[in-house]
Amino acid sequence: WLAGMPIRDILAGFPVNILVLVGGVTYFFGIAQVNGTIDGVIHKLIAAVGDRRTLLPFLIFLITAGVASMGSSQAGYVMIPLAMAAARRSAVDPMLMGIALNSGMSTGGFAPTSLFGIVTVTTARQAGIDLNPLTLLAAALVSNLALLVVAAWMFPGPGIATAPRNSASEPGATAAPSRFSSRQTLTLI
């Protein structure tokens, strides 16, 4: 009304499909968080690292990239408390863990299933640039993984090799569930 534009023109420029995507992904992610699926997957993956503490930042990178690829790169923020607690328990430099988190969010954000990746590919196609979504993801993966490798060299951590091996005795350490419930399995599928 103030700009003198008809409502039809305003709504024609509004990306309703992206709004539905964001709403749906947020709803699904909320279900996965509330029923414990995300926490269960994260705990199982961290348990898989075991005594190979130097792999922890790379594992956090992969998990964060996976979470961020579910629709919004900001979804990777849920990893921050878990990743920093794991870094503290494992004597991994917090700077390295922060770079692993940010690199994972950046990589997952360019996935073809993530909002930023969808918008990037759509905008490129509207501009006449034929951009393959998997090429975009591969470029993000290679560049962010290279950044993480350099960061691992720059911030090796004071005591990765001498970190305590029994973190289960520490307060706040939680064990991974032995099996996923039927609801969690359905969420994973």
DOMAR-617521 format. One record per atom (N, C-alpha, C, O): residue in three letters; x, y, z. Coordinates in steps of 0.05 Angstrom, whole numbers, padded with zeros to 5 digits, always signed. Layout:
// residues N
ALAXYZ ...
END
This chain:
// residues 189
TRP+00017-00024+00000 TRP+00000+00000+00000 TRP+00018+00025+00000 TRP+00012+00044-00015 LEU+00039+00025+00017 LEU+00056+00048+00018 LEU+00073+00051-00007 LEU+00079+00074-00015 ALA+00082+00029-00018 ALA+00099+00030-00042 ALA+00083+00032-00068 ALA+00094+00037-00089 GLY+00057+00029-00066 GLY+00041+00031-00090 GLY+00042+00005-00106 GLY+00035+00006-00130 MET+00051-00017-00094 MET+00052-00042-00109 MET+00028-00059-00102 MET+00019-00060-00079 PRO+00017-00073-00122 PRO-00006-00091-00116 PRO+00004-00115-00101 PRO+00027-00124-00104 ILE-00013-00126-00084 ILE-00006-00149-00067 ILE+00003-00173-00085 ILE+00020-00188-00077 ARG-00009-00176-00108 ARG-00002-00198-00126 ARG+00027-00197-00133 ARG+00041-00217-00134 ASP+00038-00173-00139 ASP+00066-00170-00147 ASP+00084-00176-00123 ASP+00106-00187-00127 ILE+00076-00168-00100 ILE+00093-00173-00076 ILE+00094-00203-00071 ILE+00116-00213-00066 LEU+00072-00217-00071 LEU+00072-00245-00066 LEU+00085-00261-00088 LEU+00096-00283-00083 ALA+00085-00251-00113 ALA+00098-00265-00135 ALA+00128-00266-00131 ALA+00141-00285-00140 GLY+00140-00247-00117 GLY+00169-00247-00112 GLY+00177-00261-00087 GLY+00200-00264-00081 PHE+00157-00271-00071 PHE+00163-00284-00045 PHE+00168-00314-00050 PHE+00151-00327-00062 PRO+00190-00325-00040 PRO+00197-00353-00045 PRO+00181-00371-00026 PRO+00192-00380-00006 VAL+00156-00377-00033 VAL+00139-00394-00016 VAL+00151-00422-00014 VAL+00150-00434+00008 ASN+00163-00433-00035 ASN+00175-00460-00033 ASN+00198-00461-00013 ASN+00201-00481+00001 ILE+00213-00440-00010 ILE+00235-00440+00010 ILE+00223-00437+00038 ILE+00233-00449+00056 LEU+00202-00422+00041 LEU+00189-00420+00067 LEU+00178-00447+00076 LEU+00181-00454+00099 VAL+00166-00462+00058 VAL+00156-00489+00064 VAL+00179-00507+00071 VAL+00177-00523+00090 LEU+00201-00506+00056 LEU+00224-00522+00061 LEU+00236-00516+00089 LEU+00241-00535+00104 VAL+00239-00491+00096 VAL+00250-00484+00122 VAL+00232-00493+00144 VAL+00241-00504+00165 GLY+00206-00488+00141 GLY+00187-00497+00161 GLY+00187-00527+00165 GLY+00186-00537+00188 GLY+00187-00542+00143 GLY+00187-00571+00145 GLY+00213-00582+00157 GLY+00212-00600+00174 VAL+00236-00572+00149 VAL+00261-00581+00160 VAL+00263-00574+00190 VAL+00273-00590+00205 THR+00254-00551+00197 THR+00255-00543+00225 THR+00237-00562+00242 THR+00245-00570+00264 TYR+00214-00568+00232 TYR+00195-00586+00246 TYR+00208-00614+00248 TYR+00207-00626+00270 PHE+00219-00624+00226 PHE+00232-00651+00227 PHE+00256-00651+00246 PHE+00259-00670+00261 PHE+00272-00631+00245 PHE+00296-00629+00262 PHE+00287-00628+00291 PHE+00300-00640+00308 GLY+00265-00614+00297 GLY+00255-00613+00324 GLY+00246-00640+00334 GLY+00251-00648+00357 ILE+00233-00656+00317 ILE+00225-00683+00324 ILE+00249-00700+00330 ILE+00250-00714+00350 ALA+00270-00698+00312 ALA+00294-00714+00316 ALA+00309-00706+00341 ALA+00321-00724+00354 GLN+00308-00681+00349 GLN+00321-00672+00373 GLN+00306-00682+00398 GLN+00318-00692+00417 VAL+00279-00679+00398 VAL+00263-00686+00421 VAL+00263-00716+00426 VAL+00264-00724+00449 ASN+00262-00732+00405 ASN+00261-00761+00410 ASN+00289-00774+00415 ASN+00291-00798+00417 GLY+00310-00757+00415 GLY+00337-00767+00422 GLY+00352-00779+00399 GLY+00374-00789+00403 THR+00342-00778+00375 THR+00356-00790+00352 THR+00383-00776+00347 THR+00403-00790+00343 ILE+00383-00750+00347 ILE+00407-00735+00341 ILE+00429-00741+00362 ILE+00452-00746+00356 ASP+00421-00739+00388 ASP+00440-00744+00409 ASP+00451-00773+00408 ASP+00474-00777+00412 GLY+00433-00792+00402 GLY+00442-00820+00399 GLY+00463-00824+00377 GLY+00483-00838+00381 VAL+00457-00812+00354 VAL+00476-00814+00332 VAL+00503-00801+00339 VAL+00524-00813+00333 ILE+00502-00778+00350 ILE+00527-00764+00358 ILE+00543-00780+00378 ILE+00567-00783+00374 HIS+00530-00790+00399 HIS+00544-00806+00419 HIS+00557-00831+00407 HIS+00579-00839+00414 LYS+00542-00844+00389 LYS+00553-00868+00377 LYS+00578-00862+00359 LYS+00597-00877+00359 LEU+00576-00839+00345 LEU+00599-00832+00328 LEU+00623-00824+00344 LEU+00646-00831+00337 ILE+00619-00810+00366 ILE+00641-00802+00383 ILE+00653-00827+00396 ILE+00678-00829+00400 ALA+00637-00846+00404 ALA+00647-00871+00416 ALA+00663-00887+00396 ALA+00682-00901+00403 ALA+00657-00884+00370 ALA+00672-00898+00349 ALA+00701-00887+00347 ALA+00718-00902+00338 VAL+00706-00863+00355 VAL+00733-00852+00354 VAL+00750-00866+00374 VAL+00774-00871+00369 GLY+00739-00871+00398 GLY+00754-00885+00418 GLY+00780-00870+00427 GLY+00779-00847+00434 ASP+00802-00884+00426 ASP+00828-00873+00434 ASP+00841-00856+00413 ASP+00862-00844+00419 ARG+00831-00856+00389 ARG+00843-00840+00368 ARG+00834-00811+00370 ARG+00818-00802+00353 ARG+00843-00797+00390 ARG+00833-00770+00396 ARG+00839-00750+00374 ARG+00824-00731+00371 THR+00859-00754+00358 THR+00866-00735+00337 THR+00844-00735+00315 THR+00843-00717+00299 LEU+00828-00756+00314 LEU+00807-00758+00294 LEU+00782-00743+00302 LEU+00764-00739+00286 LEU+00780-00736+00328 LEU+00756-00724+00338 LEU+00747-00698+00323 LEU+00724-00696+00316 PRO+00766-00679+00318 PRO+00757-00656+00302 PRO+00746-00663+00274 PRO+00728-00650+00265 PHE+00758-00683+00262 PHE+00749-00691+00235 PHE+00721-00704+00237 PHE+00704-00701+00219 LEU+00717-00720+00258 LEU+00691-00732+00262 LEU+00670-00710+00268 LEU+00647-00712+00257 ILE+00677-00691+00284 ILE+00658-00669+00290 ILE+00652-00653+00264 ILE+00630-00645+00260 PHE+00672-00650+00248 PHE+00669-00637+00222 PHE+00648-00652+00205 PHE+00629-00639+00194 LEU+00650-00678+00203 LEU+00632-00694+00187 LEU+00603-00694+00199 LEU+00584-00691+00184 ILE+00601-00696+00225 ILE+00575-00696+00238 ILE+00562-00669+00234 ILE+00538-00667+00227 THR+00577-00647+00238 THR+00566-00621+00235 THR+00558-00615+00207 THR+00537-00603+00202 ALA+00574-00625+00187 ALA+00566-00622+00159 ALA+00541-00637+00153 ALA+00524-00627+00139 GLY+00538-00661+00165 GLY+00513-00676+00161 GLY+00489-00662+00173 GLY+00468-00661+00160 VAL+00492-00651+00197 VAL+00470-00637+00210 VAL+00463-00612+00194 VAL+00439-00606+00190 ALA+00483-00597+00186 ALA+00479-00572+00171 ALA+00466-00577+00143 ALA+00453-00560+00132 SER+00471-00601+00132 SER+00460-00607+00106 SER+00430-00614+00107 SER+00418-00618+00087 MET+00419-00616+00131 MET+00391-00623+00134 MET+00372-00600+00128 MET+00348-00604+00131 GLY+00382-00578+00120 GLY+00364-00556+00112 GLY+00375-00529+00118 GLY+00371-00510+00102 SER+00389-00525+00140 SER+00400-00499+00147 SER+00427-00503+00159 SER+00431-00520+00177 SER+00446-00487+00150 SER+00473-00490+00161 SER+00473-00482+00191 SER+00491-00492+00206 GLN+00455-00465+00200 GLN+00453-00458+00228 GLN+00445-00481+00245 GLN+00448-00479+00270 ALA+00434-00502+00234 ALA+00427-00526+00250 ALA+00452-00538+00262 ALA+00451-00552+00283 GLY+00476-00533+00250 GLY+00501-00542+00261 GLY+00507-00531+00289 GLY+00525-00541+00303 TYR+00494-00509+00296 TYR+00499-00497+00322 TYR+00493-00515+00345 TYR+00504-00512+00367 VAL+00475-00535+00341 VAL+00469-00554+00362 VAL+00493-00570+00370 VAL+00493-00582+00392 MET+00513-00571+00353 MET+00537-00587+00358 MET+00556-00573+00377 MET+00574-00586+00388 ILE+00554-00547+00380 ILE+00575-00532+00395 ILE+00578-00542+00424 ILE+00601-00548+00431 PRO+00557-00544+00440 PRO+00562-00553+00467 PRO+00574-00581+00469 PRO+00592-00586+00485 LEU+00564-00599+00453 LEU+00575-00627+00453 LEU+00604-00627+00444 LEU+00621-00640+00456 ALA+00610-00613+00422 ALA+00637-00613+00411 ALA+00657-00600+00430 ALA+00679-00611+00433 MET+00650-00578+00443 MET+00669-00565+00461 MET+00673-00582+00486 MET+00695-00583+00497 ALA+00652-00595+00496 ALA+00656-00613+00519 ALA+00673-00637+00512 ALA+00690-00645+00527 ALA+00669-00648+00488 ALA+00686-00670+00479 ALA+00715-00660+00475 ALA+00734-00675+00481 ALA+00719-00636+00465 ALA+00746-00625+00462 ALA+00760-00622+00489 ALA+00784-00629+00492 ARG+00745-00613+00509 ARG+00757-00609+00535 ARG+00764-00636+00547 ARG+00786-00639+00559 ARG+00747-00656+00545 ARG+00753-00682+00556 ARG+00776-00696+00542 ARG+00791-00711+00554 SER+00779-00690+00516 SER+00799-00703+00500 SER+00825-00687+00496 SER+00843-00696+00482 ALA+00827-00664+00509 ALA+00850-00647+00507 ALA+00855-00638+00478 ALA+00878-00636+00469 VAL+00834-00633+00463 VAL+00836-00622+00436 VAL+00834-00592+00439 VAL+00817-00582+00454 ASP+00851-00578+00424 ASP+00851-00549+00425 ASP+00824-00537+00418 ASP+00813-00545+00397 PRO+00812-00520+00434 PRO+00786-00509+00428 PRO+00785-00493+00402 PRO+00764-00492+00389 MET+00807-00481+00394 MET+00808-00467+00369 MET+00805-00486+00345 MET+00790-00481+00326 LEU+00818-00509+00347 LEU+00815-00530+00327 LEU+00786-00540+00325 LEU+00776-00544+00304 MET+00774-00544+00349 MET+00746-00554+00349 MET+00727-00533+00337 MET+00708-00540+00323 GLY+00732-00507+00343 GLY+00716-00486+00332 GLY+00718-00485+00301 GLY+00698-00481+00288 ILE+00742-00489+00291 ILE+00746-00489+00262 ILE+00732-00514+00250 ILE+00721-00512+00228 ALA+00734-00536+00264 ALA+00720-00560+00255 ALA+00690-00556+00253 ALA+00677-00564+00233 LEU+00679-00543+00273 LEU+00650-00537+00274 LEU+00642-00518+00251 LEU+00623-00523+00236 ASN+00657-00496+00248 ASN+00651-00476+00227 ASN+00655-00488+00199 ASN+00639-00482+00181 SER+00676-00503+00196 SER+00680-00516+00170 SER+00658-00536+00163 SER+00650-00538+00140 GLY+00649-00550+00183 GLY+00627-00569+00179 GLY+00601-00555+00171 GLY+00587-00564+00153 MET+00596-00532+00185 MET+00571-00517+00179 MET+00573-00505+00151 MET+00553-00505+00136 SER+00597-00496+00143 SER+00600-00485+00116 SER+00597-00506+00095 SER+00584-00501+00074 THR+00608-00530+00099 THR+00606-00551+00080 THR+00577-00560+00077 THR+00566-00563+00055 GLY+00564-00566+00100 GLY+00536-00575+00099 GLY+00517-00554+00088 GLY+00497-00560+00076 GLY+00524-00528+00092 GLY+00508-00507+00081 GLY+00506-00507+00051 GLY+00487-00497+00039 PHE+00527-00517+00038 PHE+00527-00518+00008 PHE+00517-00544-00003 PHE+00518-00549-00027 ALA+00506-00562+00014 ALA+00494-00587+00004 ALA+00469-00581-00012 ALA+00456-00561-00008 PRO+00463-00598-00031 PRO+00439-00594-00047 PRO+00413-00596-00031 PRO+00392-00588-00041 THR+00414-00606-00007 THR+00391-00608+00011 THR+00389-00585+00030 THR+00369-00584+00045 SER+00408-00568+00030 SER+00408-00545+00049 SER+00398-00520+00036 SER+00400-00516+00012 LEU+00386-00503+00052 LEU+00373-00479+00042 LEU+00393-00462+00026 LEU+00387-00452+00004 PHE+00417-00457+00037 PHE+00437-00440+00024 PHE+00446-00453-00002 PHE+00450-00439-00022 GLY+00450-00480-00003 GLY+00457-00493-00027 GLY+00436-00491-00049 GLY+00441-00487-00072 ILE+00411-00494-00040 ILE+00388-00491-00059 ILE+00386-00463-00070 ILE+00383-00459-00094 VAL+00389-00443-00053 VAL+00387-00415-00062 VAL+00411-00409-00080 VAL+00407-00395-00100 THR+00435-00419-00074 THR+00458-00413-00091 THR+00455-00425-00119 THR+00460-00411-00139 VAL+00446-00450-00120 VAL+00443-00463-00146 VAL+00420-00450-00162 VAL+00422-00446-00186 THR+00398-00443-00148 THR+00375-00430-00162 THR+00383-00403-00172 THR+00376-00396-00195 THR+00397-00387-00156 THR+00406-00361-00165 THR+00426-00363-00188 THR+00424-00347-00207 ALA+00444-00382-00187 ALA+00463-00386-00209 ALA+00448-00393-00235 ALA+00455-00383-00256 ARG+00428-00410-00233 ARG+00413-00418-00257 ARG+00397-00394-00268 ARG+00394-00391-00292 GLN+00386-00378-00250 GLN+00371-00354-00259 GLN+00390-00334-00273 GLN+00381-00319-00290 ALA+00415-00335-00266 ALA+00435-00317-00278 ALA+00447-00329-00303 ALA+00464-00317-00316 GLY+00437-00353-00310 GLY+00448-00366-00334 GLY+00473-00383-00330 GLY+00486-00390-00349 ILE+00480-00388-00305 ILE+00503-00404-00299 ILE+00494-00433-00292 ILE+00478-00437-00274 ASP+00504-00452-00307 ASP+00496-00480-00303 ASP+00514-00491-00281 ASP+00537-00500-00286 LEU+00504-00491-00256 LEU+00520-00500-00233 LEU+00509-00526-00223 LEU+00486-00528-00215 ASN+00526-00547-00223 ASN+00518-00573-00213 ASN+00519-00572-00182 ASN+00539-00564-00171 PRO+00497-00579-00168 PRO+00497-00578-00139 PRO+00518-00595-00126 PRO+00529-00588-00105 LEU+00524-00618-00138 LEU+00545-00636-00127 LEU+00573-00624-00130 LEU+00591-00628-00114 THR+00577-00609-00152 THR+00603-00595-00156 THR+00606-00573-00135 THR+00628-00570-00124 LEU+00584-00559-00129 LEU+00585-00539-00108 LEU+00592-00552-00081 LEU+00608-00541-00066 LEU+00579-00574-00075 LEU+00584-00588-00050 LEU+00613-00598-00049 LEU+00626-00596-00028 ALA+00623-00609-00071 ALA+00650-00620-00071 ALA+00671-00597-00067 ALA+00690-00601-00053 ALA+00666-00574-00079 ALA+00684-00552-00076 ALA+00684-00542-00046 ALA+00705-00536-00035 ALA+00661-00541-00034 ALA+00659-00533-00006 ALA+00673-00554+00012 ALA+00687-00547+00031 LEU+00669-00580+00006 LEU+00681-00601+00022 LEU+00711-00600+00020 LEU+00725-00601+00041 VAL+00722-00598-00004 VAL+00751-00598-00008 VAL+00764-00574+00006 VAL+00784-00576+00020 SER+00752-00550+00002 SER+00765-00526+00013 SER+00762-00526+00044 SER+00782-00518+00057 ASN+00740-00534+00055 ASN+00737-00534+00084 ASN+00753-00556+00097 ASN+00763-00553+00119 LEU+00756-00579+00084 LEU+00773-00601+00094 LEU+00802-00592+00094 LEU+00817-00599+00112 ALA+00810-00578+00073 ALA+00838-00568+00072 ALA+00843-00548+00094 ALA+00864-00549+00107 LEU+00823-00531+00100 LEU+00826-00512+00122 LEU+00828-00527+00148 LEU+00844-00519+00166 LEU+00813-00549+00152 LEU+00814-00564+00177 LEU+00841-00578+00180 LEU+00852-00580+00202 VAL+00852-00588+00158 VAL+00878-00602+00159 VAL+00900-00581+00168 VAL+00917-00588+00185 VAL+00899-00558+00156 VAL+00919-00537+00164 VAL+00915-00529+00193 VAL+00934-00525+00208 ALA+00890-00527+00202 ALA+00884-00520+00230 ALA+00894-00542+00249 ALA+00904-00536+00270 ALA+00891-00567+00241 ALA+00901-00589+00258 ALA+00931-00588+00261 ALA+00942-00595+00281 TRP+00944-00579+00240 TRP+00973-00576+00242 TRP+00981-00551+00259 TRP+01000-00553+00274 MET+00966-00530+00257 MET+00972-00505+00272 MET+00964-00507+00302 MET+00977-00496+00319 PHE+00943-00522+00308 PHE+00933-00524+00335 PHE+00931-00554+00344 PHE+00910-00565+00346 PRO+00955-00566+00348 PRO+00954-00595+00354 PRO+00943-00601+00382 PRO+00936-00624+00387 GLY+00942-00582+00400 GLY+00932-00588+00427 GLY+00955-00596+00445 GLY+00974-00608+00436 PRO+00952-00589+00471 PRO+00974-00593+00489 PRO+00978-00622+00497 PRO+01000-00630+00503 GLY+00957-00638+00497 GLY+00961-00665+00508 GLY+00943-00686+00495 GLY+00931-00702+00509 ILE+00942-00685+00469 ILE+00924-00705+00456 ILE+00934-00733+00461 ILE+00919-00751+00466 ALA+00961-00737+00460 ALA+00971-00764+00464 ALA+00969-00773+00493 ALA+00968-00797+00498 THR+00969-00754+00511 THR+00968-00762+00539 THR+00941-00757+00552 THR+00938-00757+00577 ALA+00920-00753+00536 ALA+00893-00748+00546 ALA+00883-00772+00561 ALA+00890-00795+00554 PRO+00868-00768+00582 PRO+00857-00791+00597 PRO+00840-00808+00579 PRO+00824-00798+00563 ARG+00842-00834+00583 ARG+00828-00853+00565 ARG+00801-00860+00575 ARG+00784-00870+00560 ASN+00795-00856+00601 ASN+00769-00863+00612 ASN+00753-00839+00617 ASN+00754-00828+00640 SER+00739-00829+00597 SER+00722-00805+00601 SER+00696-00811+00614 SER+00681-00793+00621 ALA+00689-00837+00616 ALA+00663-00844+00627 ALA+00662-00838+00657 ALA+00640-00836+00668 SER+00685-00837+00670 SER+00685-00832+00699 SER+00682-00802+00705 SER+00677-00795+00728 GLU+00684-00785+00684 GLU+00681-00756+00689 GLU+00652-00749+00693 GLU+00634-00761+00681 PRO+00646-00728+00709 PRO+00619-00720+00712 PRO+00609-00708+00685 PRO+00624-00694+00671 GLY+00585-00714+00679 GLY+00573-00703+00655 GLY+00577-00720+00630 GLY+00565-00715+00609 ALA+00593-00741+00633 ALA+00597-00759+00610 ALA+00572-00778+00609 ALA+00564-00789+00629 THR+00562-00780+00585 THR+00538-00797+00582 THR+00544-00819+00563 THR+00560-00816+00544 ALA+00533-00842+00568 ALA+00537-00865+00551 ALA+00517-00865+00528 ALA+00494-00855+00531 ALA+00525-00875+00506 ALA+00507-00877+00483 ALA+00487-00899+00487 ALA+00495-00920+00498 PRO+00463-00895+00479 PRO+00444-00917+00481 PRO+00452-00941+00465 PRO+00464-00938+00443 SER+00447-00965+00475 SER+00457-00989+00461 SER+00442-00993+00434 SER+00455-01001+00414 ARG+00417-00987+00434 ARG+00401-00990+00409 ARG+00382-00966+00406 ARG+00374-00953+00425 PHE+00376-00961+00381 PHE+00356-00940+00376 PHE+00328-00951+00380 PHE+00323-00974+00373 SER+00310-00935+00390 SER+00282-00943+00393 SER+00269-00944+00365 SER+00281-00935+00346 SER+00245-00954+00364 SER+00231-00956+00338 SER+00226-00928+00327 SER+00227-00924+00303 ARG+00220-00909+00344 ARG+00215-00881+00335 ARG+00241-00869+00324 ARG+00241-00855+00304 GLN+00263-00874+00338 GLN+00288-00863+00329 GLN+00297-00876+00302 GLN+00308-00863+00285 THR+00292-00902+00299 THR+00298-00916+00274 THR+00281-00904+00252 THR+00291-00900+00229 LEU+00256-00899+00257 LEU+00239-00887+00237 LEU+00249-00859+00230 LEU+00248-00851+00206 THR+00258-00844+00249 THR+00269-00817+00245 THR+00294-00819+00227 THR+00298-00802+00209 LEU+00311-00838+00233 LEU+00335-00842+00217 LEU+00328-00848+00187 LEU+00341-00839+00169 ILE+00309-00865+00184 ILE+00300-00873+00157 ILE+00289-00849+00142 ILE+00281-00851+00119 
END
